[in-house]
Amino acid sequence: MSGGTEPAMGTGTRRGHPAVGRWAALAAATGVAAFLVVAWPVANWILPGAEPVPEGSAMPVGTYGGYEASLTFDQAGWALHPGASTADRTYYFTRGPVELTLNSVVPTEQEPPDETELWDGMGRIMRAEDPSARLAAPDPTTSDDGTPGLTGTLHSDDGPGIASLFPSPGGDFAVEVVLGGEDTTPADLAAVGGVVRSVTFTEEGDR
């Protein structure tokens, strides 16, 4: 789902992601309506004005249900693209050829989907945006703060990718991250893969 998250491929143009209304329609058609993507990158191209991300900085990327999610960049060279990002909702970063798209998703029903349903919905959205995109079966993973999640490879005609998702404690919202890029190699992805595991959930008021 948000997840339908497909990495933004290419350096001259971006595919972008489905709008919220499109996701709602797809969710109704597929029966995966328990979560709603808060927002997707609104630009279909890479916008100017990238801002360097300081090495070691922890950036808040979503708040819901009493928890705040953050992502920590332990490597230099990352840049945030504000024109393709919406605070607390969706973020687009680059580091060399690697592109990172992060989306926060929130529930629309009282009983949220489990991790497998989230993963399946994420794959459906990806295929709707890019028919060649396929998410591999996920493997369990754990973020640096011990949060359990899922991770797996993304196969696409645009290039390789890695997708991960981490539900917040209690499942009130989830963070979905995709690494990819048209000119990215598996070695490039492996070199920065640790940023995905840096997703951390903190109770509001504890910071």
FILONU-739054 format. One record per residue (C-alpha): chain; x negated, z, y. Coordinates in steps of 0.1 Angstrom, whole numbers, m for minus. Example, Ala and Ser with C-alpha at 12.3 -4.5 7.8 and 13.67 -1.06 7.14 Angstrom:
2
ch:A&x:m123&z:78&y:m45
ch:A&x:m137&z:71&y:m11
***
This chain:
207
ch:A&x:0&z:0&y:0
ch:A&x:m11&z:4&y:34
ch:A&x:m23&z:5&y:23
ch:A&x:m18&z:m23&y:17
ch:A&x:m51&z:m23&y:29
ch:A&x:m72&z:m54&y:27
ch:A&x:m106&z:m54&y:43
ch:A&x:m107&z:m74&y:74
ch:A&x:m128&z:m104&y:62
ch:A&x:m148&z:m127&y:83
ch:A&x:m169&z:m124&y:114
ch:A&x:m151&z:m149&y:136
ch:A&x:m115&z:m142&y:128
ch:A&x:m96&z:m113&y:112
ch:A&x:m67&z:m116&y:89
ch:A&x:m54&z:m83&y:101
ch:A&x:m27&z:m65&y:82
ch:A&x:11&z:m67&y:79
ch:A&x:31&z:m51&y:107
ch:A&x:52&z:m19&y:100
ch:A&x:84&z:m39&y:99
ch:A&x:70&z:m62&y:73
ch:A&x:58&z:m33&y:52
ch:A&x:93&z:m18&y:53
ch:A&x:109&z:m50&y:41
ch:A&x:83&z:m53&y:13
ch:A&x:88&z:m16&y:3
ch:A&x:125&z:m22&y:0
ch:A&x:120&z:m52&y:m22
ch:A&x:95&z:m35&y:m45
ch:A&x:111&z:0&y:m46
ch:A&x:80&z:16&y:m31
ch:A&x:97&z:30&y:0
ch:A&x:86&z:67&y:m1
ch:A&x:57&z:61&y:22
ch:A&x:55&z:41&y:54
ch:A&x:24&z:27&y:70
ch:A&x:20&z:44&y:104
ch:A&x:3&z:13&y:118
ch:A&x:m19&z:m16&y:110
ch:A&x:m46&z:m33&y:130
ch:A&x:m26&z:m52&y:156
ch:A&x:m53&z:m79&y:163
ch:A&x:m58&z:m110&y:142
ch:A&x:m93&z:m114&y:156
ch:A&x:m123&z:m92&y:163
ch:A&x:m119&z:m80&y:198
ch:A&x:m148&z:m73&y:222
ch:A&x:m156&z:m38&y:234
ch:A&x:m170&z:m22&y:202
ch:A&x:m181&z:14&y:207
ch:A&x:m211&z:28&y:188
ch:A&x:m202&z:57&y:166
ch:A&x:m228&z:85&y:169
ch:A&x:m246&z:93&y:137
ch:A&x:m233&z:125&y:121
ch:A&x:m201&z:125&y:140
ch:A&x:m168&z:135&y:124
ch:A&x:m139&z:114&y:138
ch:A&x:m102&z:126&y:135
ch:A&x:m82&z:98&y:119
ch:A&x:m48&z:113&y:113
ch:A&x:m27&z:144&y:117
ch:A&x:6&z:152&y:98
ch:A&x:22&z:180&y:79
ch:A&x:m1&z:207&y:93
ch:A&x:m33&z:189&y:83
ch:A&x:m59&z:168&y:102
ch:A&x:m79&z:142&y:84
ch:A&x:m114&z:132&y:96
ch:A&x:m141&z:107&y:86
ch:A&x:m178&z:115&y:90
ch:A&x:m204&z:88&y:97
ch:A&x:m238&z:101&y:84
ch:A&x:m255&z:67&y:90
ch:A&x:m264&z:51&y:123
ch:A&x:m251&z:16&y:131
ch:A&x:m214&z:20&y:128
ch:A&x:m192&z:8&y:156
ch:A&x:m155&z:14&y:164
ch:A&x:m133&z:m15&y:176
ch:A&x:m107&z:2&y:198
ch:A&x:m88&z:m31&y:204
ch:A&x:m79&z:m32&y:167
ch:A&x:m73&z:5&y:163
ch:A&x:m46&z:30&y:171
ch:A&x:m54&z:67&y:175
ch:A&x:m44&z:89&y:145
ch:A&x:m30&z:58&y:127
ch:A&x:m54&z:29&y:120
ch:A&x:m91&z:23&y:126
ch:A&x:m114&z:m7&y:123
ch:A&x:m151&z:m1&y:121
ch:A&x:m181&z:m24&y:114
ch:A&x:m217&z:m19&y:104
ch:A&x:m236&z:m51&y:100
ch:A&x:m216&z:m73&y:77
ch:A&x:m195&z:m44&y:63
ch:A&x:m160&z:m39&y:77
ch:A&x:m141&z:m6&y:72
ch:A&x:m104&z:m5&y:77
ch:A&x:m87&z:30&y:76
ch:A&x:m50&z:36&y:77
ch:A&x:m29&z:68&y:77
ch:A&x:4&z:66&y:59
ch:A&x:33&z:91&y:61
ch:A&x:63&z:98&y:40
ch:A&x:98&z:83&y:46
ch:A&x:115&z:102&y:18
ch:A&x:115&z:139&y:9
ch:A&x:97&z:133&y:m24
ch:A&x:65&z:114&y:m18
ch:A&x:50&z:90&y:m44
ch:A&x:22&z:101&y:m66
ch:A&x:m13&z:86&y:m64
ch:A&x:m6&z:58&y:m89
ch:A&x:25&z:47&y:m69
ch:A&x:5&z:47&y:m37
ch:A&x:m22&z:26&y:m54
ch:A&x:3&z:1&y:m67
ch:A&x:20&z:m2&y:m34
ch:A&x:m13&z:m7&y:m17
ch:A&x:m20&z:m36&y:m40
ch:A&x:14&z:m52&y:m34
ch:A&x:7&z:m52&y:4
ch:A&x:m27&z:m67&y:m1
ch:A&x:m13&z:m96&y:m22
ch:A&x:14&z:m103&y:4
ch:A&x:m13&z:m107&y:30
ch:A&x:m38&z:m125&y:8
ch:A&x:m25&z:m140&y:m25
ch:A&x:m61&z:m140&y:m39
ch:A&x:m65&z:m102&y:m34
ch:A&x:m64&z:m80&y:m65
ch:A&x:m70&z:m43&y:m68
ch:A&x:m87&z:m32&y:m101
ch:A&x:m73&z:m3&y:m120
ch:A&x:m84&z:28&y:m101
ch:A&x:m107&z:55&y:m112
ch:A&x:m104&z:92&y:m101
ch:A&x:m127&z:102&y:m73
ch:A&x:m132&z:133&y:m52
ch:A&x:m141&z:134&y:m15
ch:A&x:m169&z:156&y:m2
ch:A&x:m145&z:185&y:5
ch:A&x:m131&z:184&y:m30
ch:A&x:m99&z:164&y:m23
ch:A&x:m89&z:143&y:m53
ch:A&x:m81&z:107&y:m49
ch:A&x:m84&z:72&y:m64
ch:A&x:m109&z:44&y:m59
ch:A&x:m114&z:9&y:m73
ch:A&x:m128&z:m25&y:m66
ch:A&x:m110&z:m52&y:m46
ch:A&x:m114&z:m88&y:m57
ch:A&x:m106&z:m116&y:m32
ch:A&x:m116&z:m151&y:m23
ch:A&x:m128&z:m136&y:10
ch:A&x:m154&z:m115&y:m7
ch:A&x:m159&z:m82&y:m26
ch:A&x:m144&z:m49&y:m15
ch:A&x:m138&z:m13&y:m24
ch:A&x:m106&z:6&y:m18
ch:A&x:m99&z:43&y:m19
ch:A&x:m70&z:66&y:m11
ch:A&x:m68&z:104&y:m6
ch:A&x:m35&z:122&y:m3
ch:A&x:m35&z:152&y:19
ch:A&x:m29&z:187&y:4
ch:A&x:7&z:188&y:m5
ch:A&x:10&z:150&y:m3
ch:A&x:26&z:149&y:32
ch:A&x:4&z:120&y:42
ch:A&x:m25&z:99&y:28
ch:A&x:m56&z:82&y:41
ch:A&x:m65&z:48&y:27
ch:A&x:m99&z:32&y:33
ch:A&x:m111&z:m3&y:25
ch:A&x:m147&z:m16&y:27
ch:A&x:m153&z:m53&y:26
ch:A&x:m164&z:m83&y:46
ch:A&x:m169&z:m120&y:40
ch:A&x:m207&z:m119&y:42
ch:A&x:m209&z:m85&y:25
ch:A&x:m227&z:m81&y:m8
ch:A&x:m222&z:m54&y:m35
ch:A&x:m255&z:m39&y:m24
ch:A&x:m242&z:m37&y:12
ch:A&x:m211&z:m19&y:0
ch:A&x:m230&z:5&y:m21
ch:A&x:m253&z:14&y:8
ch:A&x:m224&z:27&y:29
ch:A&x:m201&z:39&y:2
ch:A&x:m206&z:75&y:10
ch:A&x:m186&z:72&y:42
ch:A&x:m154&z:68&y:21
ch:A&x:m160&z:101&y:3
ch:A&x:m165&z:118&y:37
ch:A&x:m127&z:120&y:42
ch:A&x:m119&z:156&y:49
ch:A&x:m86&z:174&y:54
ch:A&x:m84&z:205&y:76
ch:A&x:m55&z:228&y:83
ch:A&x:m45&z:225&y:120
ch:A&x:m57&z:256&y:138
ch:A&x:m87&z:261&y:115
ch:A&x:m110&z:239&y:136
***
